[in-house]
Amino acid sequence: MKKGFDNEKYLQMQSSHIRERINQFDNKLYLEFGGKLFDDYHASRVLPGFQPDSKLRMLKQLADQAEIIIVISAEDIEKNKIRGDLGITYDSDVLRLMDVYREHGLYVGSVVITKYSGQESATLFKNRLEKLGIRVYRHYVIPGYPSNVPLIVSEDGYGKNDYIETSRPLVVITAPGPGSGKMAVCLSQLYHEHKRGISAGYAKFETFPIWNIPLKHPVNLAYEAATADLNDVNMIDPFHLEAYGKTTVNYNRDVEIFPVLNAMFQRIYGESPYKSPTDMGVNMAGNCICDNDACIEASCQEIIRRYYASLRRLLIGACSDAEVDKIEMLMNQVGVTVHDRPVVDAALNREKETGAPAAALQLHDGRIVTGKTSNLLGASAALLLNALKELAEIPHECHVISPEAIEPIQKLKTQYLGSKNPRLHTDEVLIALSVSAATNETAQLALNQLPKLKGCQAHTSVMVGSVDMKQFKKLSIQATFEAKYEKDAAL
């Protein structure tokens, strides 16, 4: 993929801009981090050149000034809320995040449990953290939040929350997922700091929407597609336009809550430091786009991928028609259809030729490889083998795994493990390939090509099982799937 984003420039500009914002206040800034602090694969897909760990690397440049507070809602603990991308509960993710930050030399100061009202599961989690030597604070439900500003900004509102003890100028507020209460934690701390004579500041760091590119730029529309389930809508920031006469982009939730935030700032400080939601942001990503056309193309492809993901969610009953309709509208706005994704037609045409489910993958040089369903292999497994052989320049007719090696695996699946489907999944075919590689140089050559699949595009003509879906993800293949089931599928 052609580079469209200057990552090194971004790291330098972003860290410098945050330092400037710290200095605007009383050497104390509470920085709300929206989205993912690391593993930001959406940003890396729509801004080619953006590294998934860019925000983490940027924070490492500020490591001597920064500490991290992780926020989790007691309601999410009670509901055992799951992170969709990782399949783990929010409380487990808090522990994972702490380990990751510490491994990178970042200081994790404490954990805050928000919306606390004595939930037993939240109390047990608090006790567990404290036994691990982690400081835990509780913030409570405030009646009338966020509209009852006089109550919220009072001793009976934020005043009842635990004061979080911090020791560094930059306090990064992050969470396992949305709705955890990061902003409320920041504002509660501003109230408590003000009582202690410290004029602390608040800022927000979210990569998307990018405030200084056009409203309907495909990069911003790709963000709308990514948040279609939340019904986020990008919009011109009316407060910024009125205050400065400049057009900037924000999104509906920040614009809607700004009058309330402004009232809170005025009640805490006596006056608000900001005139618009855009003022609160510190995102420099828009200044680091170095090839606009490359970012447009990448974003259009991301919208198509999001469309297929929503079709899948609709098929399994995980979303409504409205989510799919919204992404269809976004595709119309950027002027693309599913046929602008080359692997789609390749997979569907292969299915027509063979009369069975098929798959296609586009290599980085543009070549397209296909895979068909056979008695031995599913279409996705065949696709992986064909792609590896193509990369290794191994003739198609050459077997890198002998049928004799596949047969015992099929016997194990059907006779001993109770599977009705004898065909190998992607994980099983890779294991068979690795076993063959021990005695077969050609198989080893094919296996060596696996890293080259990272970032490749793939499509299957039917829905695949969870095993194949996870394997595509582990290989960092950006795969989409037709939202239809194989009639005789037995996973």
DOPAVO-559102 format. One record per residue (C-alpha): x, y, z; residue in three letters. Coordinates in steps of 0.1 Angstrom, whole numbers, padded with zeros to 4 digits, always signed. Layout:
// DOPAVO-559102
XYZala/...
***
This chain:
// DOPAVO-559102
+0000+0000+0000met/+0013+0034-0009lys/+0024+0055+0021lys/+0000+0084+0028gly/+0010+0094+0064phe/+0043+0106+0079asp/+0045+0087+0112asn/+0078+0102+0124glu/+0065+0138+0118lys/+0034+0128+0137tyr/+0053+0115+0168leu/+0073+0147+0170gln/+0044+0171+0164met/+0020+0153+0187gln/+0043+0151+0217ser/+0054+0187+0212ser/+0018+0199+0211his/+0008+0181+0243ile/+0038+0197+0261arg/+0025+0231+0249glu/-0009+0223+0263arg/+0005+0212+0297ile/+0023+0246+0299asn/-0010+0265+0292gln/-0023+0253+0326phe/-0008+0250+0361asp/+0016+0224+0350asn/-0012+0198+0353lys/-0031+0184+0324leu/-0057+0157+0324tyr/-0057+0142+0289leu/-0087+0120+0279glu/-0076+0094+0254phe/-0104+0083+0231gly/-0101+0052+0210gly/-0072+0027+0214lys/-0039+0038+0230leu/-0021+0010+0211phe/-0031-0015+0184asp/-0050+0012+0166asp/-0054-0008+0134tyr/-0083+0014+0121his/-0059+0044+0119ala/-0032+0023+0102ser/-0057+0012+0076arg/-0071+0046+0066val/-0038+0065+0071leu/-0012+0042+0053pro/+0021+0048+0072gly/+0004+0053+0106phe/+0019+0027+0129gln/-0007+0009+0152pro/+0014+0017+0183asp/+0020+0054+0173ser/+0001+0068+0203lys/+0020+0045+0227leu/+0053+0055+0211arg/+0043+0092+0214met/+0035+0088+0251leu/+0069+0071+0256lys/+0085+0103+0245gln/+0066+0119+0274leu/+0072+0090+0299ala/+0091+0112+0324asp/+0061+0136+0326gln/+0032+0112+0323ala/+0012+0088+0344glu/-0018+0067+0334ile/-0051+0062+0351ile/-0073+0034+0338ile/-0111+0039+0341val/-0137+0011+0343ile/-0174+0014+0349ser/-0189-0007+0378ala/-0218-0014+0355glu/-0195-0029+0329asp/-0179-0051+0356ile/-0214-0062+0368glu/-0224-0071+0332lys/-0192-0089+0324asn/-0189-0066+0293lys/-0167-0081+0266ile/-0142-0063+0243arg/-0154-0075+0209gly/-0119-0074+0193asp/-0102-0094+0220leu/-0130-0115+0235gly/-0121-0107+0271ile/-0140-0089+0298thr/-0133-0052+0306tyr/-0120-0061+0341asp/-0095-0086+0326ser/-0085-0060+0301asp/-0077-0035+0328val/-0050-0059+0341leu/-0038-0066+0305arg/-0035-0028+0298leu/-0015-0022+0330met/+0010-0049+0321asp/+0014-0036+0285val/+0019+0000+0297tyr/+0045-0010+0323arg/+0063-0032+0298glu/+0068+0000+0278his/+0081+0020+0307gly/+0050+0040+0314leu/+0038+0046+0349tyr/+0003+0034+0358val/-0008+0054+0388gly/-0042+0039+0397ser/-0075+0025+0386val/-0109+0044+0390val/-0142+0025+0392ile/-0169+0048+0380thr/-0207+0046+0385lys/-0200+0028+0417tyr/-0230+0021+0439ser/-0218-0008+0460gly/-0220-0035+0432gln/-0206-0067+0447glu/-0186-0076+0416ser/-0170-0041+0415ala/-0161-0044+0452thr/-0145-0078+0446leu/-0125-0064+0417phe/-0114-0034+0438lys/-0102-0058+0465asn/-0084-0079+0439arg/-0065-0049+0426leu/-0056-0036+0460glu/-0042-0070+0469lys/-0019-0066+0439leu/-0007-0033+0453gly/-0028-0011+0429ile/-0044+0020+0442arg/-0082+0021+0435val/-0106+0050+0436tyr/-0144+0051+0435arg/-0166+0076+0416his/-0203+0076+0422tyr/-0235+0080+0402val/-0246+0116+0403ile/-0284+0122+0398pro/-0292+0143+0368gly/-0258+0138+0351tyr/-0248+0155+0329pro/-0275+0183+0328ser/-0278+0192+0365asn/-0246+0213+0365val/-0252+0230+0400pro/-0255+0196+0416leu/-0227+0180+0396ile/-0202+0207+0404val/-0207+0207+0441ser/-0198+0189+0473glu/-0228+0166+0467asp/-0217+0158+0432gly/-0180+0156+0422tyr/-0172+0164+0458gly/-0183+0129+0469lys/-0159+0112+0445asn/-0126+0100+0457asp/-0098+0125+0449tyr/-0072+0107+0428ile/-0037+0113+0439glu/-0014+0120+0410thr/+0023+0130+0409ser/+0031+0140+0374arg/+0022+0169+0351pro/+0004+0148+0324leu/-0023+0125+0336val/-0036+0102+0308val/-0071+0089+0313ile/-0078+0058+0293thr/-0102+0028+0295ala/-0109-0006+0280pro/-0138+0008+0259gly/-0163+0036+0254pro/-0188+0046+0280gly/-0164+0040+0309ser/-0166+0076+0322gly/-0132+0090+0312lys/-0145+0126+0307met/-0164+0126+0341ala/-0132+0114+0358val/-0112+0143+0342cys/-0139+0169+0353leu/-0141+0155+0388ser/-0104+0159+0391gln/-0105+0195+0379leu/-0130+0202+0406tyr/-0109+0186+0433his/-0077+0202+0421glu/-0093+0236+0420his/-0103+0231+0457lys/-0066+0225+0464arg/-0056+0257+0446gly/-0044+0240+0414ile/-0057+0253+0381ser/-0054+0219+0362ala/-0064+0217+0326gly/-0084+0192+0305tyr/-0078+0182+0269ala/-0091+0154+0246lys/-0070+0133+0223phe/-0090+0114+0197glu/-0076+0107+0162thr/-0110+0108+0145phe/-0127+0126+0131pro/-0097+0147+0120ile/-0106+0183+0127trp/-0086+0201+0100asn/-0096+0181+0069ile/-0129+0184+0051pro/-0161+0171+0067leu/-0168+0146+0038lys/-0132+0135+0034his/-0132+0097+0031pro/-0109+0095+0061val/-0136+0111+0082asn/-0164+0091+0066leu/-0145+0059+0073ala/-0147+0069+0110tyr/-0185+0072+0106glu/-0185+0038+0091ala/-0164+0024+0120ala/-0188+0039+0146thr/-0221+0032+0127ala/-0232+0010+0156asp/-0229+0041+0179leu/-0246+0063+0153asn/-0218+0089+0156asp/-0222+0117+0130val/-0194+0140+0119asn/-0204+0176+0118met/-0190+0212+0115ile/-0182+0225+0149asp/-0207+0254+0152pro/-0190+0268+0183phe/-0156+0270+0166his/-0172+0286+0135leu/-0190+0312+0156glu/-0159+0320+0178ala/-0132+0321+0151tyr/-0150+0321+0117gly/-0131+0289+0108lys/-0146+0256+0097thr/-0135+0226+0117thr/-0148+0190+0120val/-0160+0174+0152asn/-0187+0148+0160tyr/-0222+0150+0173asn/-0216+0138+0209arg/-0189+0163+0216asp/-0208+0191+0200val/-0240+0182+0220glu/-0222+0180+0253ile/-0201+0211+0249phe/-0226+0236+0264pro/-0227+0214+0295val/-0189+0211+0297leu/-0186+0249+0292asn/-0210+0255+0321ala/-0190+0231+0343met/-0157+0248+0333phe/-0173+0282+0342gln/-0185+0269+0376arg/-0151+0253+0384ile/-0128+0280+0371tyr/-0150+0311+0370gly/-0145+0311+0332glu/-0141+0285+0305ser/-0106+0280+0289pro/-0123+0268+0257tyr/-0146+0283+0231lys/-0154+0251+0212ser/-0151+0214+0213pro/-0123+0217+0187thr/-0104+0238+0211asp/-0103+0209+0236met/-0086+0186+0212gly/-0048+0181+0207val/-0048+0158+0176asn/-0021+0166+0150met/-0029+0137+0126ala/-0043+0159+0099gly/-0010+0178+0096asn/+0009+0146+0089cys/-0010+0134+0058ile/+0017+0134+0031cys/-0003+0117+0002asp/-0040+0127+0002asn/-0049+0103-0027asp/-0033+0073-0009ala/-0054+0081+0022cys/-0086+0085+0001ile/-0081+0052-0016glu/-0073+0034+0017ala/-0104+0050+0034ser/-0127+0040+0006cys/-0115+0004+0010gln/-0121+0006+0047glu/-0157+0017+0042ile/-0163-0013+0020ile/-0148-0036+0046arg/-0170-0020+0073arg/-0200-0026+0050tyr/-0193-0063+0048tyr/-0187-0065+0086ala/-0221-0049+0092ser/-0238-0073+0067leu/-0222-0102+0088arg/-0235-0086+0120arg/-0270-0083+0105leu/-0269-0120+0094leu/-0262-0132+0130ile/-0286-0107+0145gly/-0260-0085+0161ala/-0272-0052+0145cys/-0301-0036+0128ser/-0308-0027+0092asp/-0301+0009+0100ala/-0264+0002+0106glu/-0261-0014+0071val/-0281+0014+0055asp/-0259+0040+0070lys/-0227+0025+0056ile/-0244+0020+0022glu/-0251+0058+0023met/-0214+0064+0031leu/-0203+0042+0002met/-0225+0063-0021asn/-0210+0095-0007gln/-0174+0084-0016val/-0186+0068-0049gly/-0177+0032-0044val/-0194-0002-0045thr/-0183-0036-0034val/-0169-0042-0069his/-0142-0016-0062asp/-0127-0043-0039arg/-0109-0065-0064pro/-0110-0097-0043val/-0148-0096-0042val/-0154-0103-0079asp/-0125-0127-0080ala/-0140-0149-0052ala/-0175-0147-0066leu/-0164-0157-0101asn/-0144-0186-0088arg/-0175-0198-0069glu/-0195-0197-0102lys/-0168-0217-0120glu/-0166-0244-0093thr/-0201-0245-0080gly/-0188-0244-0044ala/-0176-0218-0019pro/-0144-0200-0030ala/-0120-0174-0017ala/-0096-0148-0032ala/-0065-0129-0019leu/-0047-0099-0034gln/-0010-0099-0029leu/+0009-0066-0024his/+0020-0064-0060asp/-0016-0067-0072gly/-0017-0103-0082arg/-0049-0121-0072ile/-0048-0157-0059val/-0079-0179-0055thr/-0088-0210-0036gly/-0117-0235-0041lys/-0135-0260-0019thr/-0123-0296-0023ser/-0127-0329-0004asn/-0095-0322+0015leu/-0095-0284+0021leu/-0120-0256+0027gly/-0118-0226+0004ala/-0099-0204+0030ser/-0073-0232+0037ala/-0068-0237+0000ala/-0064-0200-0005leu/-0037-0198+0021leu/-0017-0226+0005leu/-0021-0212-0030asn/-0010-0178-0019ala/+0021-0191-0001leu/+0030-0212-0032lys/+0026-0182-0054glu/+0048-0161-0032leu/+0074-0189-0031ala/+0071-0194-0069glu/+0062-0231-0063ile/+0043-0246-0093pro/+0006-0250-0086his/+0006-0287-0093glu/+0034-0293-0067cys/+0020-0306-0034his/+0036-0289-0003val/+0014-0311+0019ile/+0008-0347+0007ser/-0027-0360+0007pro/-0014-0388+0029glu/-0005-0362+0056ala/-0040-0347+0055ile/-0059-0379+0058glu/-0049-0387+0094pro/-0060-0352+0105ile/-0094-0357+0088gln/-0097-0390+0106lys/-0089-0374+0139leu/-0115-0347+0133lys/-0144-0369+0122thr/-0138-0402+0141gln/-0124-0389+0174tyr/-0134-0352+0178leu/-0169-0355+0165gly/-0167-0331+0136ser/-0190-0336+0106lys/-0168-0316+0083asn/-0137-0335+0072pro/-0122-0305+0053arg/-0092-0288+0070leu/-0096-0253+0084his/-0068-0227+0080thr/-0052-0234+0113asp/-0051-0271+0106glu/-0036-0267+0072val/-0008-0244+0086leu/+0000-0271+0112ile/+0001-0297+0085ala/+0024-0275+0065leu/+0047-0269+0094ser/+0049-0306+0101val/+0057-0312+0064ser/+0084-0285+0065ala/+0105-0306+0089ala/+0113-0331+0061thr/+0103-0311+0029asn/+0123-0281+0017glu/+0095-0270-0006thr/+0071-0270+0023ala/+0096-0250+0044gln/+0099-0225+0015leu/+0062-0220+0014ala/+0060-0216+0052leu/+0087-0189+0051asn/+0063-0167+0031gln/+0037-0163+0059leu/+0049-0128+0070pro/+0043-0115+0034lys/+0006-0121+0039leu/+0004-0093+0064lys/-0019-0065+0052gly/-0031-0084+0021cys/-0068-0082+0012gln/-0090-0113+0011ala/-0127-0122+0004his/-0147-0154+0007thr/-0179-0162-0012ser/-0197-0174+0020val/-0194-0168+0057met/-0165-0187+0073val/-0164-0203+0107gly/-0148-0185+0137ser/-0116-0206+0134val/-0109-0193+0099asp/-0119-0158+0108met/-0095-0157+0138lys/-0067-0171+0116gln/-0071-0144+0090phe/-0069-0119+0119lys/-0038-0135+0134lys/-0021-0134+0100leu/-0031-0097+0097ser/-0050-0104+0065ile/-0078-0079+0060gln/-0106-0103+0051ala/-0143-0097+0042thr/-0170-0123+0038phe/-0202-0126+0019glu/-0231-0125+0043ala/-0245-0159+0034lys/-0241-0194+0049tyr/-0228-0224+0030glu/-0259-0247+0028lys/-0241-0278+0040asp/-0217-0260+0064ala/-0209-0281+0095ala/-0183-0264+0117leu/
***
